[in-house]
Amino acid sequence: MPLTLYNTRTKKKEKFFPLIFNEVRMYVCGVTVYDDCHLGHARSALTFDVIRRYFEFSGYKVTYARNFTDIDDKILNRAQKEGVPWNDISERYIQAFYRDMGALGITKPNMEPRATEHIPDILSMVEGLVNKGLAYVVNGDVYFSVRKFPAYGQLSGKNLEELQAGARIEVDPRKQDPMDFALWKASKPGEPGWDSPWGKGRPGWHIECSAMSVAKLGPTFDIHGGGKDLIFPHHENEVAQSCGYTGKEFARYWVHNGFVTVDKEKMSKSLGNFFTIREIFEKSEYSESVTAECIRYLFLSTHYRSDLSFSDNAIGESKSALDNIYGLIQRLEESDSRENNLGDEDWERVSKEFAKKFQESMDDDFNTPKALAAFHEFRGEVNKVMVKGLSGDASKKARAVFAKFGKPLGLFHIPSKEWKFGIIRATVGRVSGASTVTGFSEKVTQAEEWIEEQIRLRKEAREKKDFLTADNIRKELAAKGIILEDRPDGTTRWKR
């Protein structure tokens, strides 16, 4: 069965057939580099990182391009505010992007074009649109005429009147139509500019991505992606100007990820729930790698097309779920040297069932929540098998399954001895509007010291064969959300 994905243009799931056999060419809109990355940026980057990884896992050769918008009004405003050159701002936040995405384990694309590196491509496209009568010049500015492109609105699924009614349109009496958008902007005094047939200026936002994607991947490629907030106007405008210029189909499949909310509210600086990836890592009590896996797991536990709610409880549940997986991996490592009586038939059945469920989940529009559920089903089956006895060879094979199938998700790659078990304590909220993140979940029912003391008292009771007291201690801990795990070596581990 071929992989299926939801195509925003057709509003349905479609079987994926690449233009070139066994190759995928994908372009994703990157960030405008004027500030640190927030959770929304991280979600988009992670979504397409996993899509890229899974295509490669499935045997495809992937050519993945993701751009930087390194010239924009926001960059110029930031530079003016700080009194520094505009390209200093761009370079600073490109490096900050690399820092944050690297911390999250997001692999670099094959190509990372910058808008300022493609000015000749942009000028060629704008000039071609003017020559075709699809764009017009007004005092050094160049606008695309949307009414001359009959298919305008096909991606967003609305006609021009509906789009105009719902859009925030910049009032400009020089435009032939309020919906027309800028391809080239004449430079104002003090602004950077490049020579063009229409005078000194700089590109509009939409034309940058069209020119870069066509330059890197050709006039028609397989997948164009980004956040769903880009569907209109950015991607709608890309379709119009790209198809208008080349006369060919642009992207064949359009893939969009959902928003990130915080405690079910939209992220907003005014609400005090807006924070950056850098802040999360700086305030987390755990290592960078553990924190990154918790964030990745949380994002993957919601389907990429759905909005994701980032909250104290959600990040705590992700940590707990990862504890369960890493706990099993540790037990598997401890069983390596044991010779037990597990039959090959049991192991083959369990591993094949998991592989089938994992692939079916990911082939169904990259359904990562179902894929994670398959991992936990596999964990349960391995635990059942371990009761019968697990040979060292089977233990290694079980761990190899987590390593192999965790790779396309970017999970389960940390050496289990480096994994820190326990509750992530802190909150994603703000305190008195301060711009700091104090961590992930403060809802700890009892202090760790108290829990450890109860475990010690339970051990003493068991040694005295006072099983009633020992059982009552276990029940009391369970009522507070603490699960005990008695190990073969006589120690007891606890987790939420």
N, C-alpha and C positions, 0 to 999 in steps of 0.2 A: 504493500500500500504506500503510495507517495505521501509526502508531508503535505498537510493542508495549513493554510494561514488565512486570517481574515484580511480582506482587501478593502480598505476604506473607500476606494473609488466605486466598487460594485456593491458595497454594504453586505457582503456575505463571505463565508469561508470558501476558498478555492484551492484546488490541488496545485501544488507548486511545480512548475516546469520551467527550468532556467532557459535562457536564450541559447547558451552554449552548454552542451551536455556535461554534467558533473562540475559545472562552475557556477559560482554565485557572485554577482557584482552588486554591491550595496553602498548606498550613500546615505549618511545620517547627518542632519543639521546639528552642528556643535554649538558652543557657547559664544556669546559676545563678551569679550574679555575686558571687563571694567570693574569686577569685584570677585570676591571668593565664591566658590560653588556652594549651593544649598542642596537640600534633599531632592528637590525637583530635578536639578541637573544630574545628581547621582542616579536617580531612578532611570532616566533616559539612557545614560551611559551604560548602566548595568543591564537594562533590557536588551540593548543591541549587542552588548558583550556576550550575553548568554546565547542570543540568536546566532551570532557569528561562531561561537564555540560549538554549538550543537550542529550547525552545518558542517563544520570541520570534523566533528566526532562522527558524523554520518558519511564521511568520505568525500565531501565536496571541497574543491579548491575555492577559497573565498578571497575576493578582492574587496576590501572594506575601506571606504574613504569617509572621513569625518572632518569637517572644516572648523576653522577659527574665524569668527567675524572680528577682524582686528582694526577696522575703521568704522566708526558709528557715532551718532550724536552723543550717546551715553559715555563713550570713551573720551570724546572731546570735552564734554562737560566735567568729567572727573579730572582730566588733565588741567583744565582751567581753574578748577577749585583748588587743586594742590599746587598749581604753579609749576608744573613739570611738562616736558614734551609729551605729546599724545602717544608716541610709540613706546615711551617708558612705561606708561600704564598698560598698554597691550602686552608687552613682554613680561611685566611683573605678574600679570594674572594668567598668562599662558603657563608660566612656571608654577604658579599656585594650582592651576588645574592639573598639571602633571603630578604634583605632590599629592593632591587629594584622590585622584583616580588611582594612582599607584598604591596608596594606602588601602583602597577598597579592592585591590587585586584585579582591576580592570585592565585588560591587555590593550596595547596601543594598536590603532588601525594600521593598515598597510600604507595609507596615505593620509596626511593631515595638512591639506592646503590652507593657506591664509589668503584672505581676500586681496590684500595688497600685493601678493605675488602674482595675481592673475588679472591685473589691470588691462593688459593687451587683449586677453580673452573676453573680458567684460566689454571693452570698447568695440570689439568686432561684433559682438552680439547686439549691442545697442544700435550700432550703425546699420546692421542688417535689418533690424526691426523697423528703423526709420525708412530705409530704402524700400521695404515691402509695404509701407503705408500703415503699419500697425502701431507706430509710435510717432510723436510729433515734438517739435522743439519750441520752447518758449523762454526767451531771454537766458539762454545757456542751460536751462533745465530740459530734460527729456522725459516725456510721459508715455506710458503704454495706454493705448485706447482699448478699453475692455470690450466695448460694444462691437469692435471689429473682429473679436474672437468668439464665434458663435457658441463654442463649447464651454465658455466661462461659467463656473458654478457646478460643473460636473463632479468634481472631487468632494465638495461640501454638500452636494445634493440639493442645492437651492438655486432658484433663478436669480437673475441680477436684481430684480426689484426687492426680493426677500433679503438678499445680502445687503443691499443698500439701506434697507429699513433697520437692520440689526447691527450695522457697523458704526464704529466711531470714525467719522470721516473728517479729515483735515480740510477746513474751508479754504479754498484757493480759487479765486475768480478766474485765474489764468487757465484752469483746466477746462477741457471741452466737456467733461462729464465728471461729477463728483467722485465716481468710483475709479477713475484713472489713477495710476500710481507711478511714482518716480522711478525711472531707470538710471538717471544721471542727475546729480545735483550740482549746480554752480557753486563754487567755493565762495564763502563770505569772507570779508576781511579778517586776516589772522588765522583762517582755517587752512589745513593742508589741502593740496590739490594736485591733480595730474593733468597734463595737456590732453585735449580732446578736440575733435572737429567743432565742438560747440563752445570751446573756451575751457579755462581751468575749472576743474571740478572733481567730484568723487562719486563712486557708485552708490546707488540705492541698495537697500538691504536685500531685496528679493533677487535682483539680477546677479548678485554675488554667487549665490548657491547654484543658480542655473549654469553660470559660466564655469564654475569650478567642477560641478558634477559632470557636465558634458566634456570638459577638458580631460578629466581623469578617467571616466568610465565610458565615454562615447555618447552619442545622441539618444540611444535607448539602452537601458540597463534593467536589472531585475527588481531591486527593492529600493525604495526611498522611505526613510523613517524619520521619526521625531516625536515630540510630545503632541498630544491631541490639541493643545492650544495653537499649534502651528498650521492646522488644517486650513483655516481661513484667518487672515488673508495670505500668509506667507506661501504655503504650498499651492494654494489655488493660483496665485500669481506666478509661481514657478512653472506650473503646467502651461499657462497661457503664453508666457514669453519664450519658454523652451520649445514648445510645439510650434509656435508661430515662427520662430527663427529657423528650426531645422526642417519643419514640414514632416516630422516623424513622431511616432509615439515616444513619450518621455519615459517615466518609470512604469513598469508593468504591474507592480504590486506596491501598494501604499500601506505602511504599518505604523500605527501610532500608539504610544503608551499613555496610560491614565495619569491623573494628577496625584500628588501627595498632600494629604491633609494631616493636621496634628490634632489628635483627640477629636477627629471628625469635623474640624474647622479648617477652612482654607488657610494655608500659610500666609501670614501677613505681618509686616513689621509693626503696623498699628495695633495688632492684637497681641504683640509680644510673644508670638509663637514661631517666629522666623529665626532660623539659626543655620549655621554653616557646617559643612562636613568637618572642617578643621576644628571647630569648637567641640564637636562630639568626641573626636579622637583625643583632644587635649584634656578633656574633663573625665574621660572614661577611666575607671580604676583598673581595667584590664589592658593587656598588651595590645598593640596595634592589630596584630593578626587575629586575635580572638574577637576584638571589637568589630573588625571588618567582616568576619564570618557571621556575626550576629546581625549586622545590617543587611548583608547579602541574603541571609536566610529569611529575614523579615520581608524584604522586598519580593523574594521568590514565593513566599507563602500566599501572595495575592496574584491573580492572573494579571499579566502585564497590561491588558486593555482596561482593567477596572481601576477605580481610584483606590489608593492605599492610605489607610489611617495609621500614622506613626504615633505611638503612645507608650506610656510607661508599661502598661500590661503587655502590649504586643511585643516589645523588645525583650521583656522578661520571659515570655512564652517561647520566643525564639531561642534564647539562651538555654532554657530548660530542655527544649527539643534537641539542641545540639549536644547538651550534656548526655542525653540518652544514647546518642549515636557514638560519641567519643568514649562513653563508659563501656559500650559493647566492644569497641575496637581495642580498648585496653585489656578487656578480659580475653579477647581473642589472642592478643600478643602473649598473655600469660599462659595460654594453653598450648603454645607452639611446641613445647617440649614434651607434651603428654602423649601417650599412646592409648587411644581409646577405641571404641568399637563402632564408630559411625560408618554406616554403609555408604558407598559412592552413590547409590540410587537416591538416597535422601538428599544428599548435597546437590546432585544434578537437578533434581526436581525443584528445589528451593531457588537455586540460582537462575534457572531458565524461566521460571514464573516471574521472577523479579525483572529480568532483562526485558521480557515481553511487555510487562506493564509500564516500565520506564519508557521504552521506545514508543508505545502506543500513546502515552501521555504527551510526550514531547512532540510527536508527529501531529498531534491534534492542536495546532496553533500554539505550540510551545506552552503547554499547560503545566507550568512548574508546580502549582499546588498539588496536582495529582501525582506528579513525579516525586515530590517530597513524601506524599502519603505512601507511595510504593516503597520508598526507603524504609519507612517505619514498619510497614508490613514485613519487609525483608528482615529487619532487626528482630521482630517478634518471632519469625520462623527460625532464625538462627539461634535465638535463645532457647526455643523448644528443642532444637536439634542438640544443643549443648548439654541439655539435661541427660540425653542418651549417652553423650560422650563425643568429643570432637577431636579428631587426630590433628597433629601439627600441620600436616599437609592441607587438610580441609580448612584449618584456621587461616593459613596464609591465603588460600583462595578466597575466603570470605572477606578478608581485609582488602584483597585486590579488587573485589567488586566495588567497595566503597571508593577506592582510589580511582578506578576506571570510570564509573558512572557519575562520580562526584565532580570529575574534571570539567564537563561541559557546564556545570552550574557554578564552578569555582568554589566548591565546598569540600570538606573532609580531607584537606591536604596538610593540615598542621600535624606534626608528630604528636601522638596522643600524650606523651609524657610532658609536653609543653602546654597542653590544654588545662586551663584552670577551671575546676568545677565550682559550682556555687551560684548564688544569686547575684545578678547585676543590680547594684543599688545606686540609684540616683534618679534624676527626673529630666525629661526633655523640656519641661516648662521653664518659665522665666521667673525671676524674683524681683518684684518692684520695678519691672520694666528693664532690668539690667540685661546687658547683652552678653551674658555668659550662660553656659549650659552646665548644670551641676551633675548631670549624669543620666541614668536610665530608670531605675525603679526604687522608690523609697518605701514601697509597701512590704517591708520585712516584718513578719509578725513577732519574731523574737530575735534577740541578738545572737550572733554566732556562738558566743561563749556559753550562753544558756543551752543552746542545742547540743554543743559538745559535752556539757555537763550531764545532760539527760542521757546521752549515749553512754557515757561512763557509768552512770548509775544503772542503766539497763544491763550493761555488761556484767557488773558486779552481781546483779540479781540473777542473771543466767548462770553465773559460776556457782552461786549458792543454790541453784535449781529452784529459785523462786520465780517460776515462769509466769505466774499471775501478775506480779509487779512488772516484770519485763514486758509483758504483753500490754499492760495498761500504759506504760511509757510510750510504746510504739503507737498505740491508738491516739494518745494525747498529741504526739508529734504530727501524726497523719491529719488530725483535725485542724492543725495549724498549717497544713499544706506541705509538711516535711516528710519525704519518703526515705526510709532507711533501706540500705542494701548491704546485707551481710556477705562478706567476701570469703572465699575458700581459705585464705590465710588467717582468718580469725578477726580481721579488722572490719569495721563498719563504715560505709560511706553514706553521706546524706545529700539530698538534693531537693529542690523545690519541684 
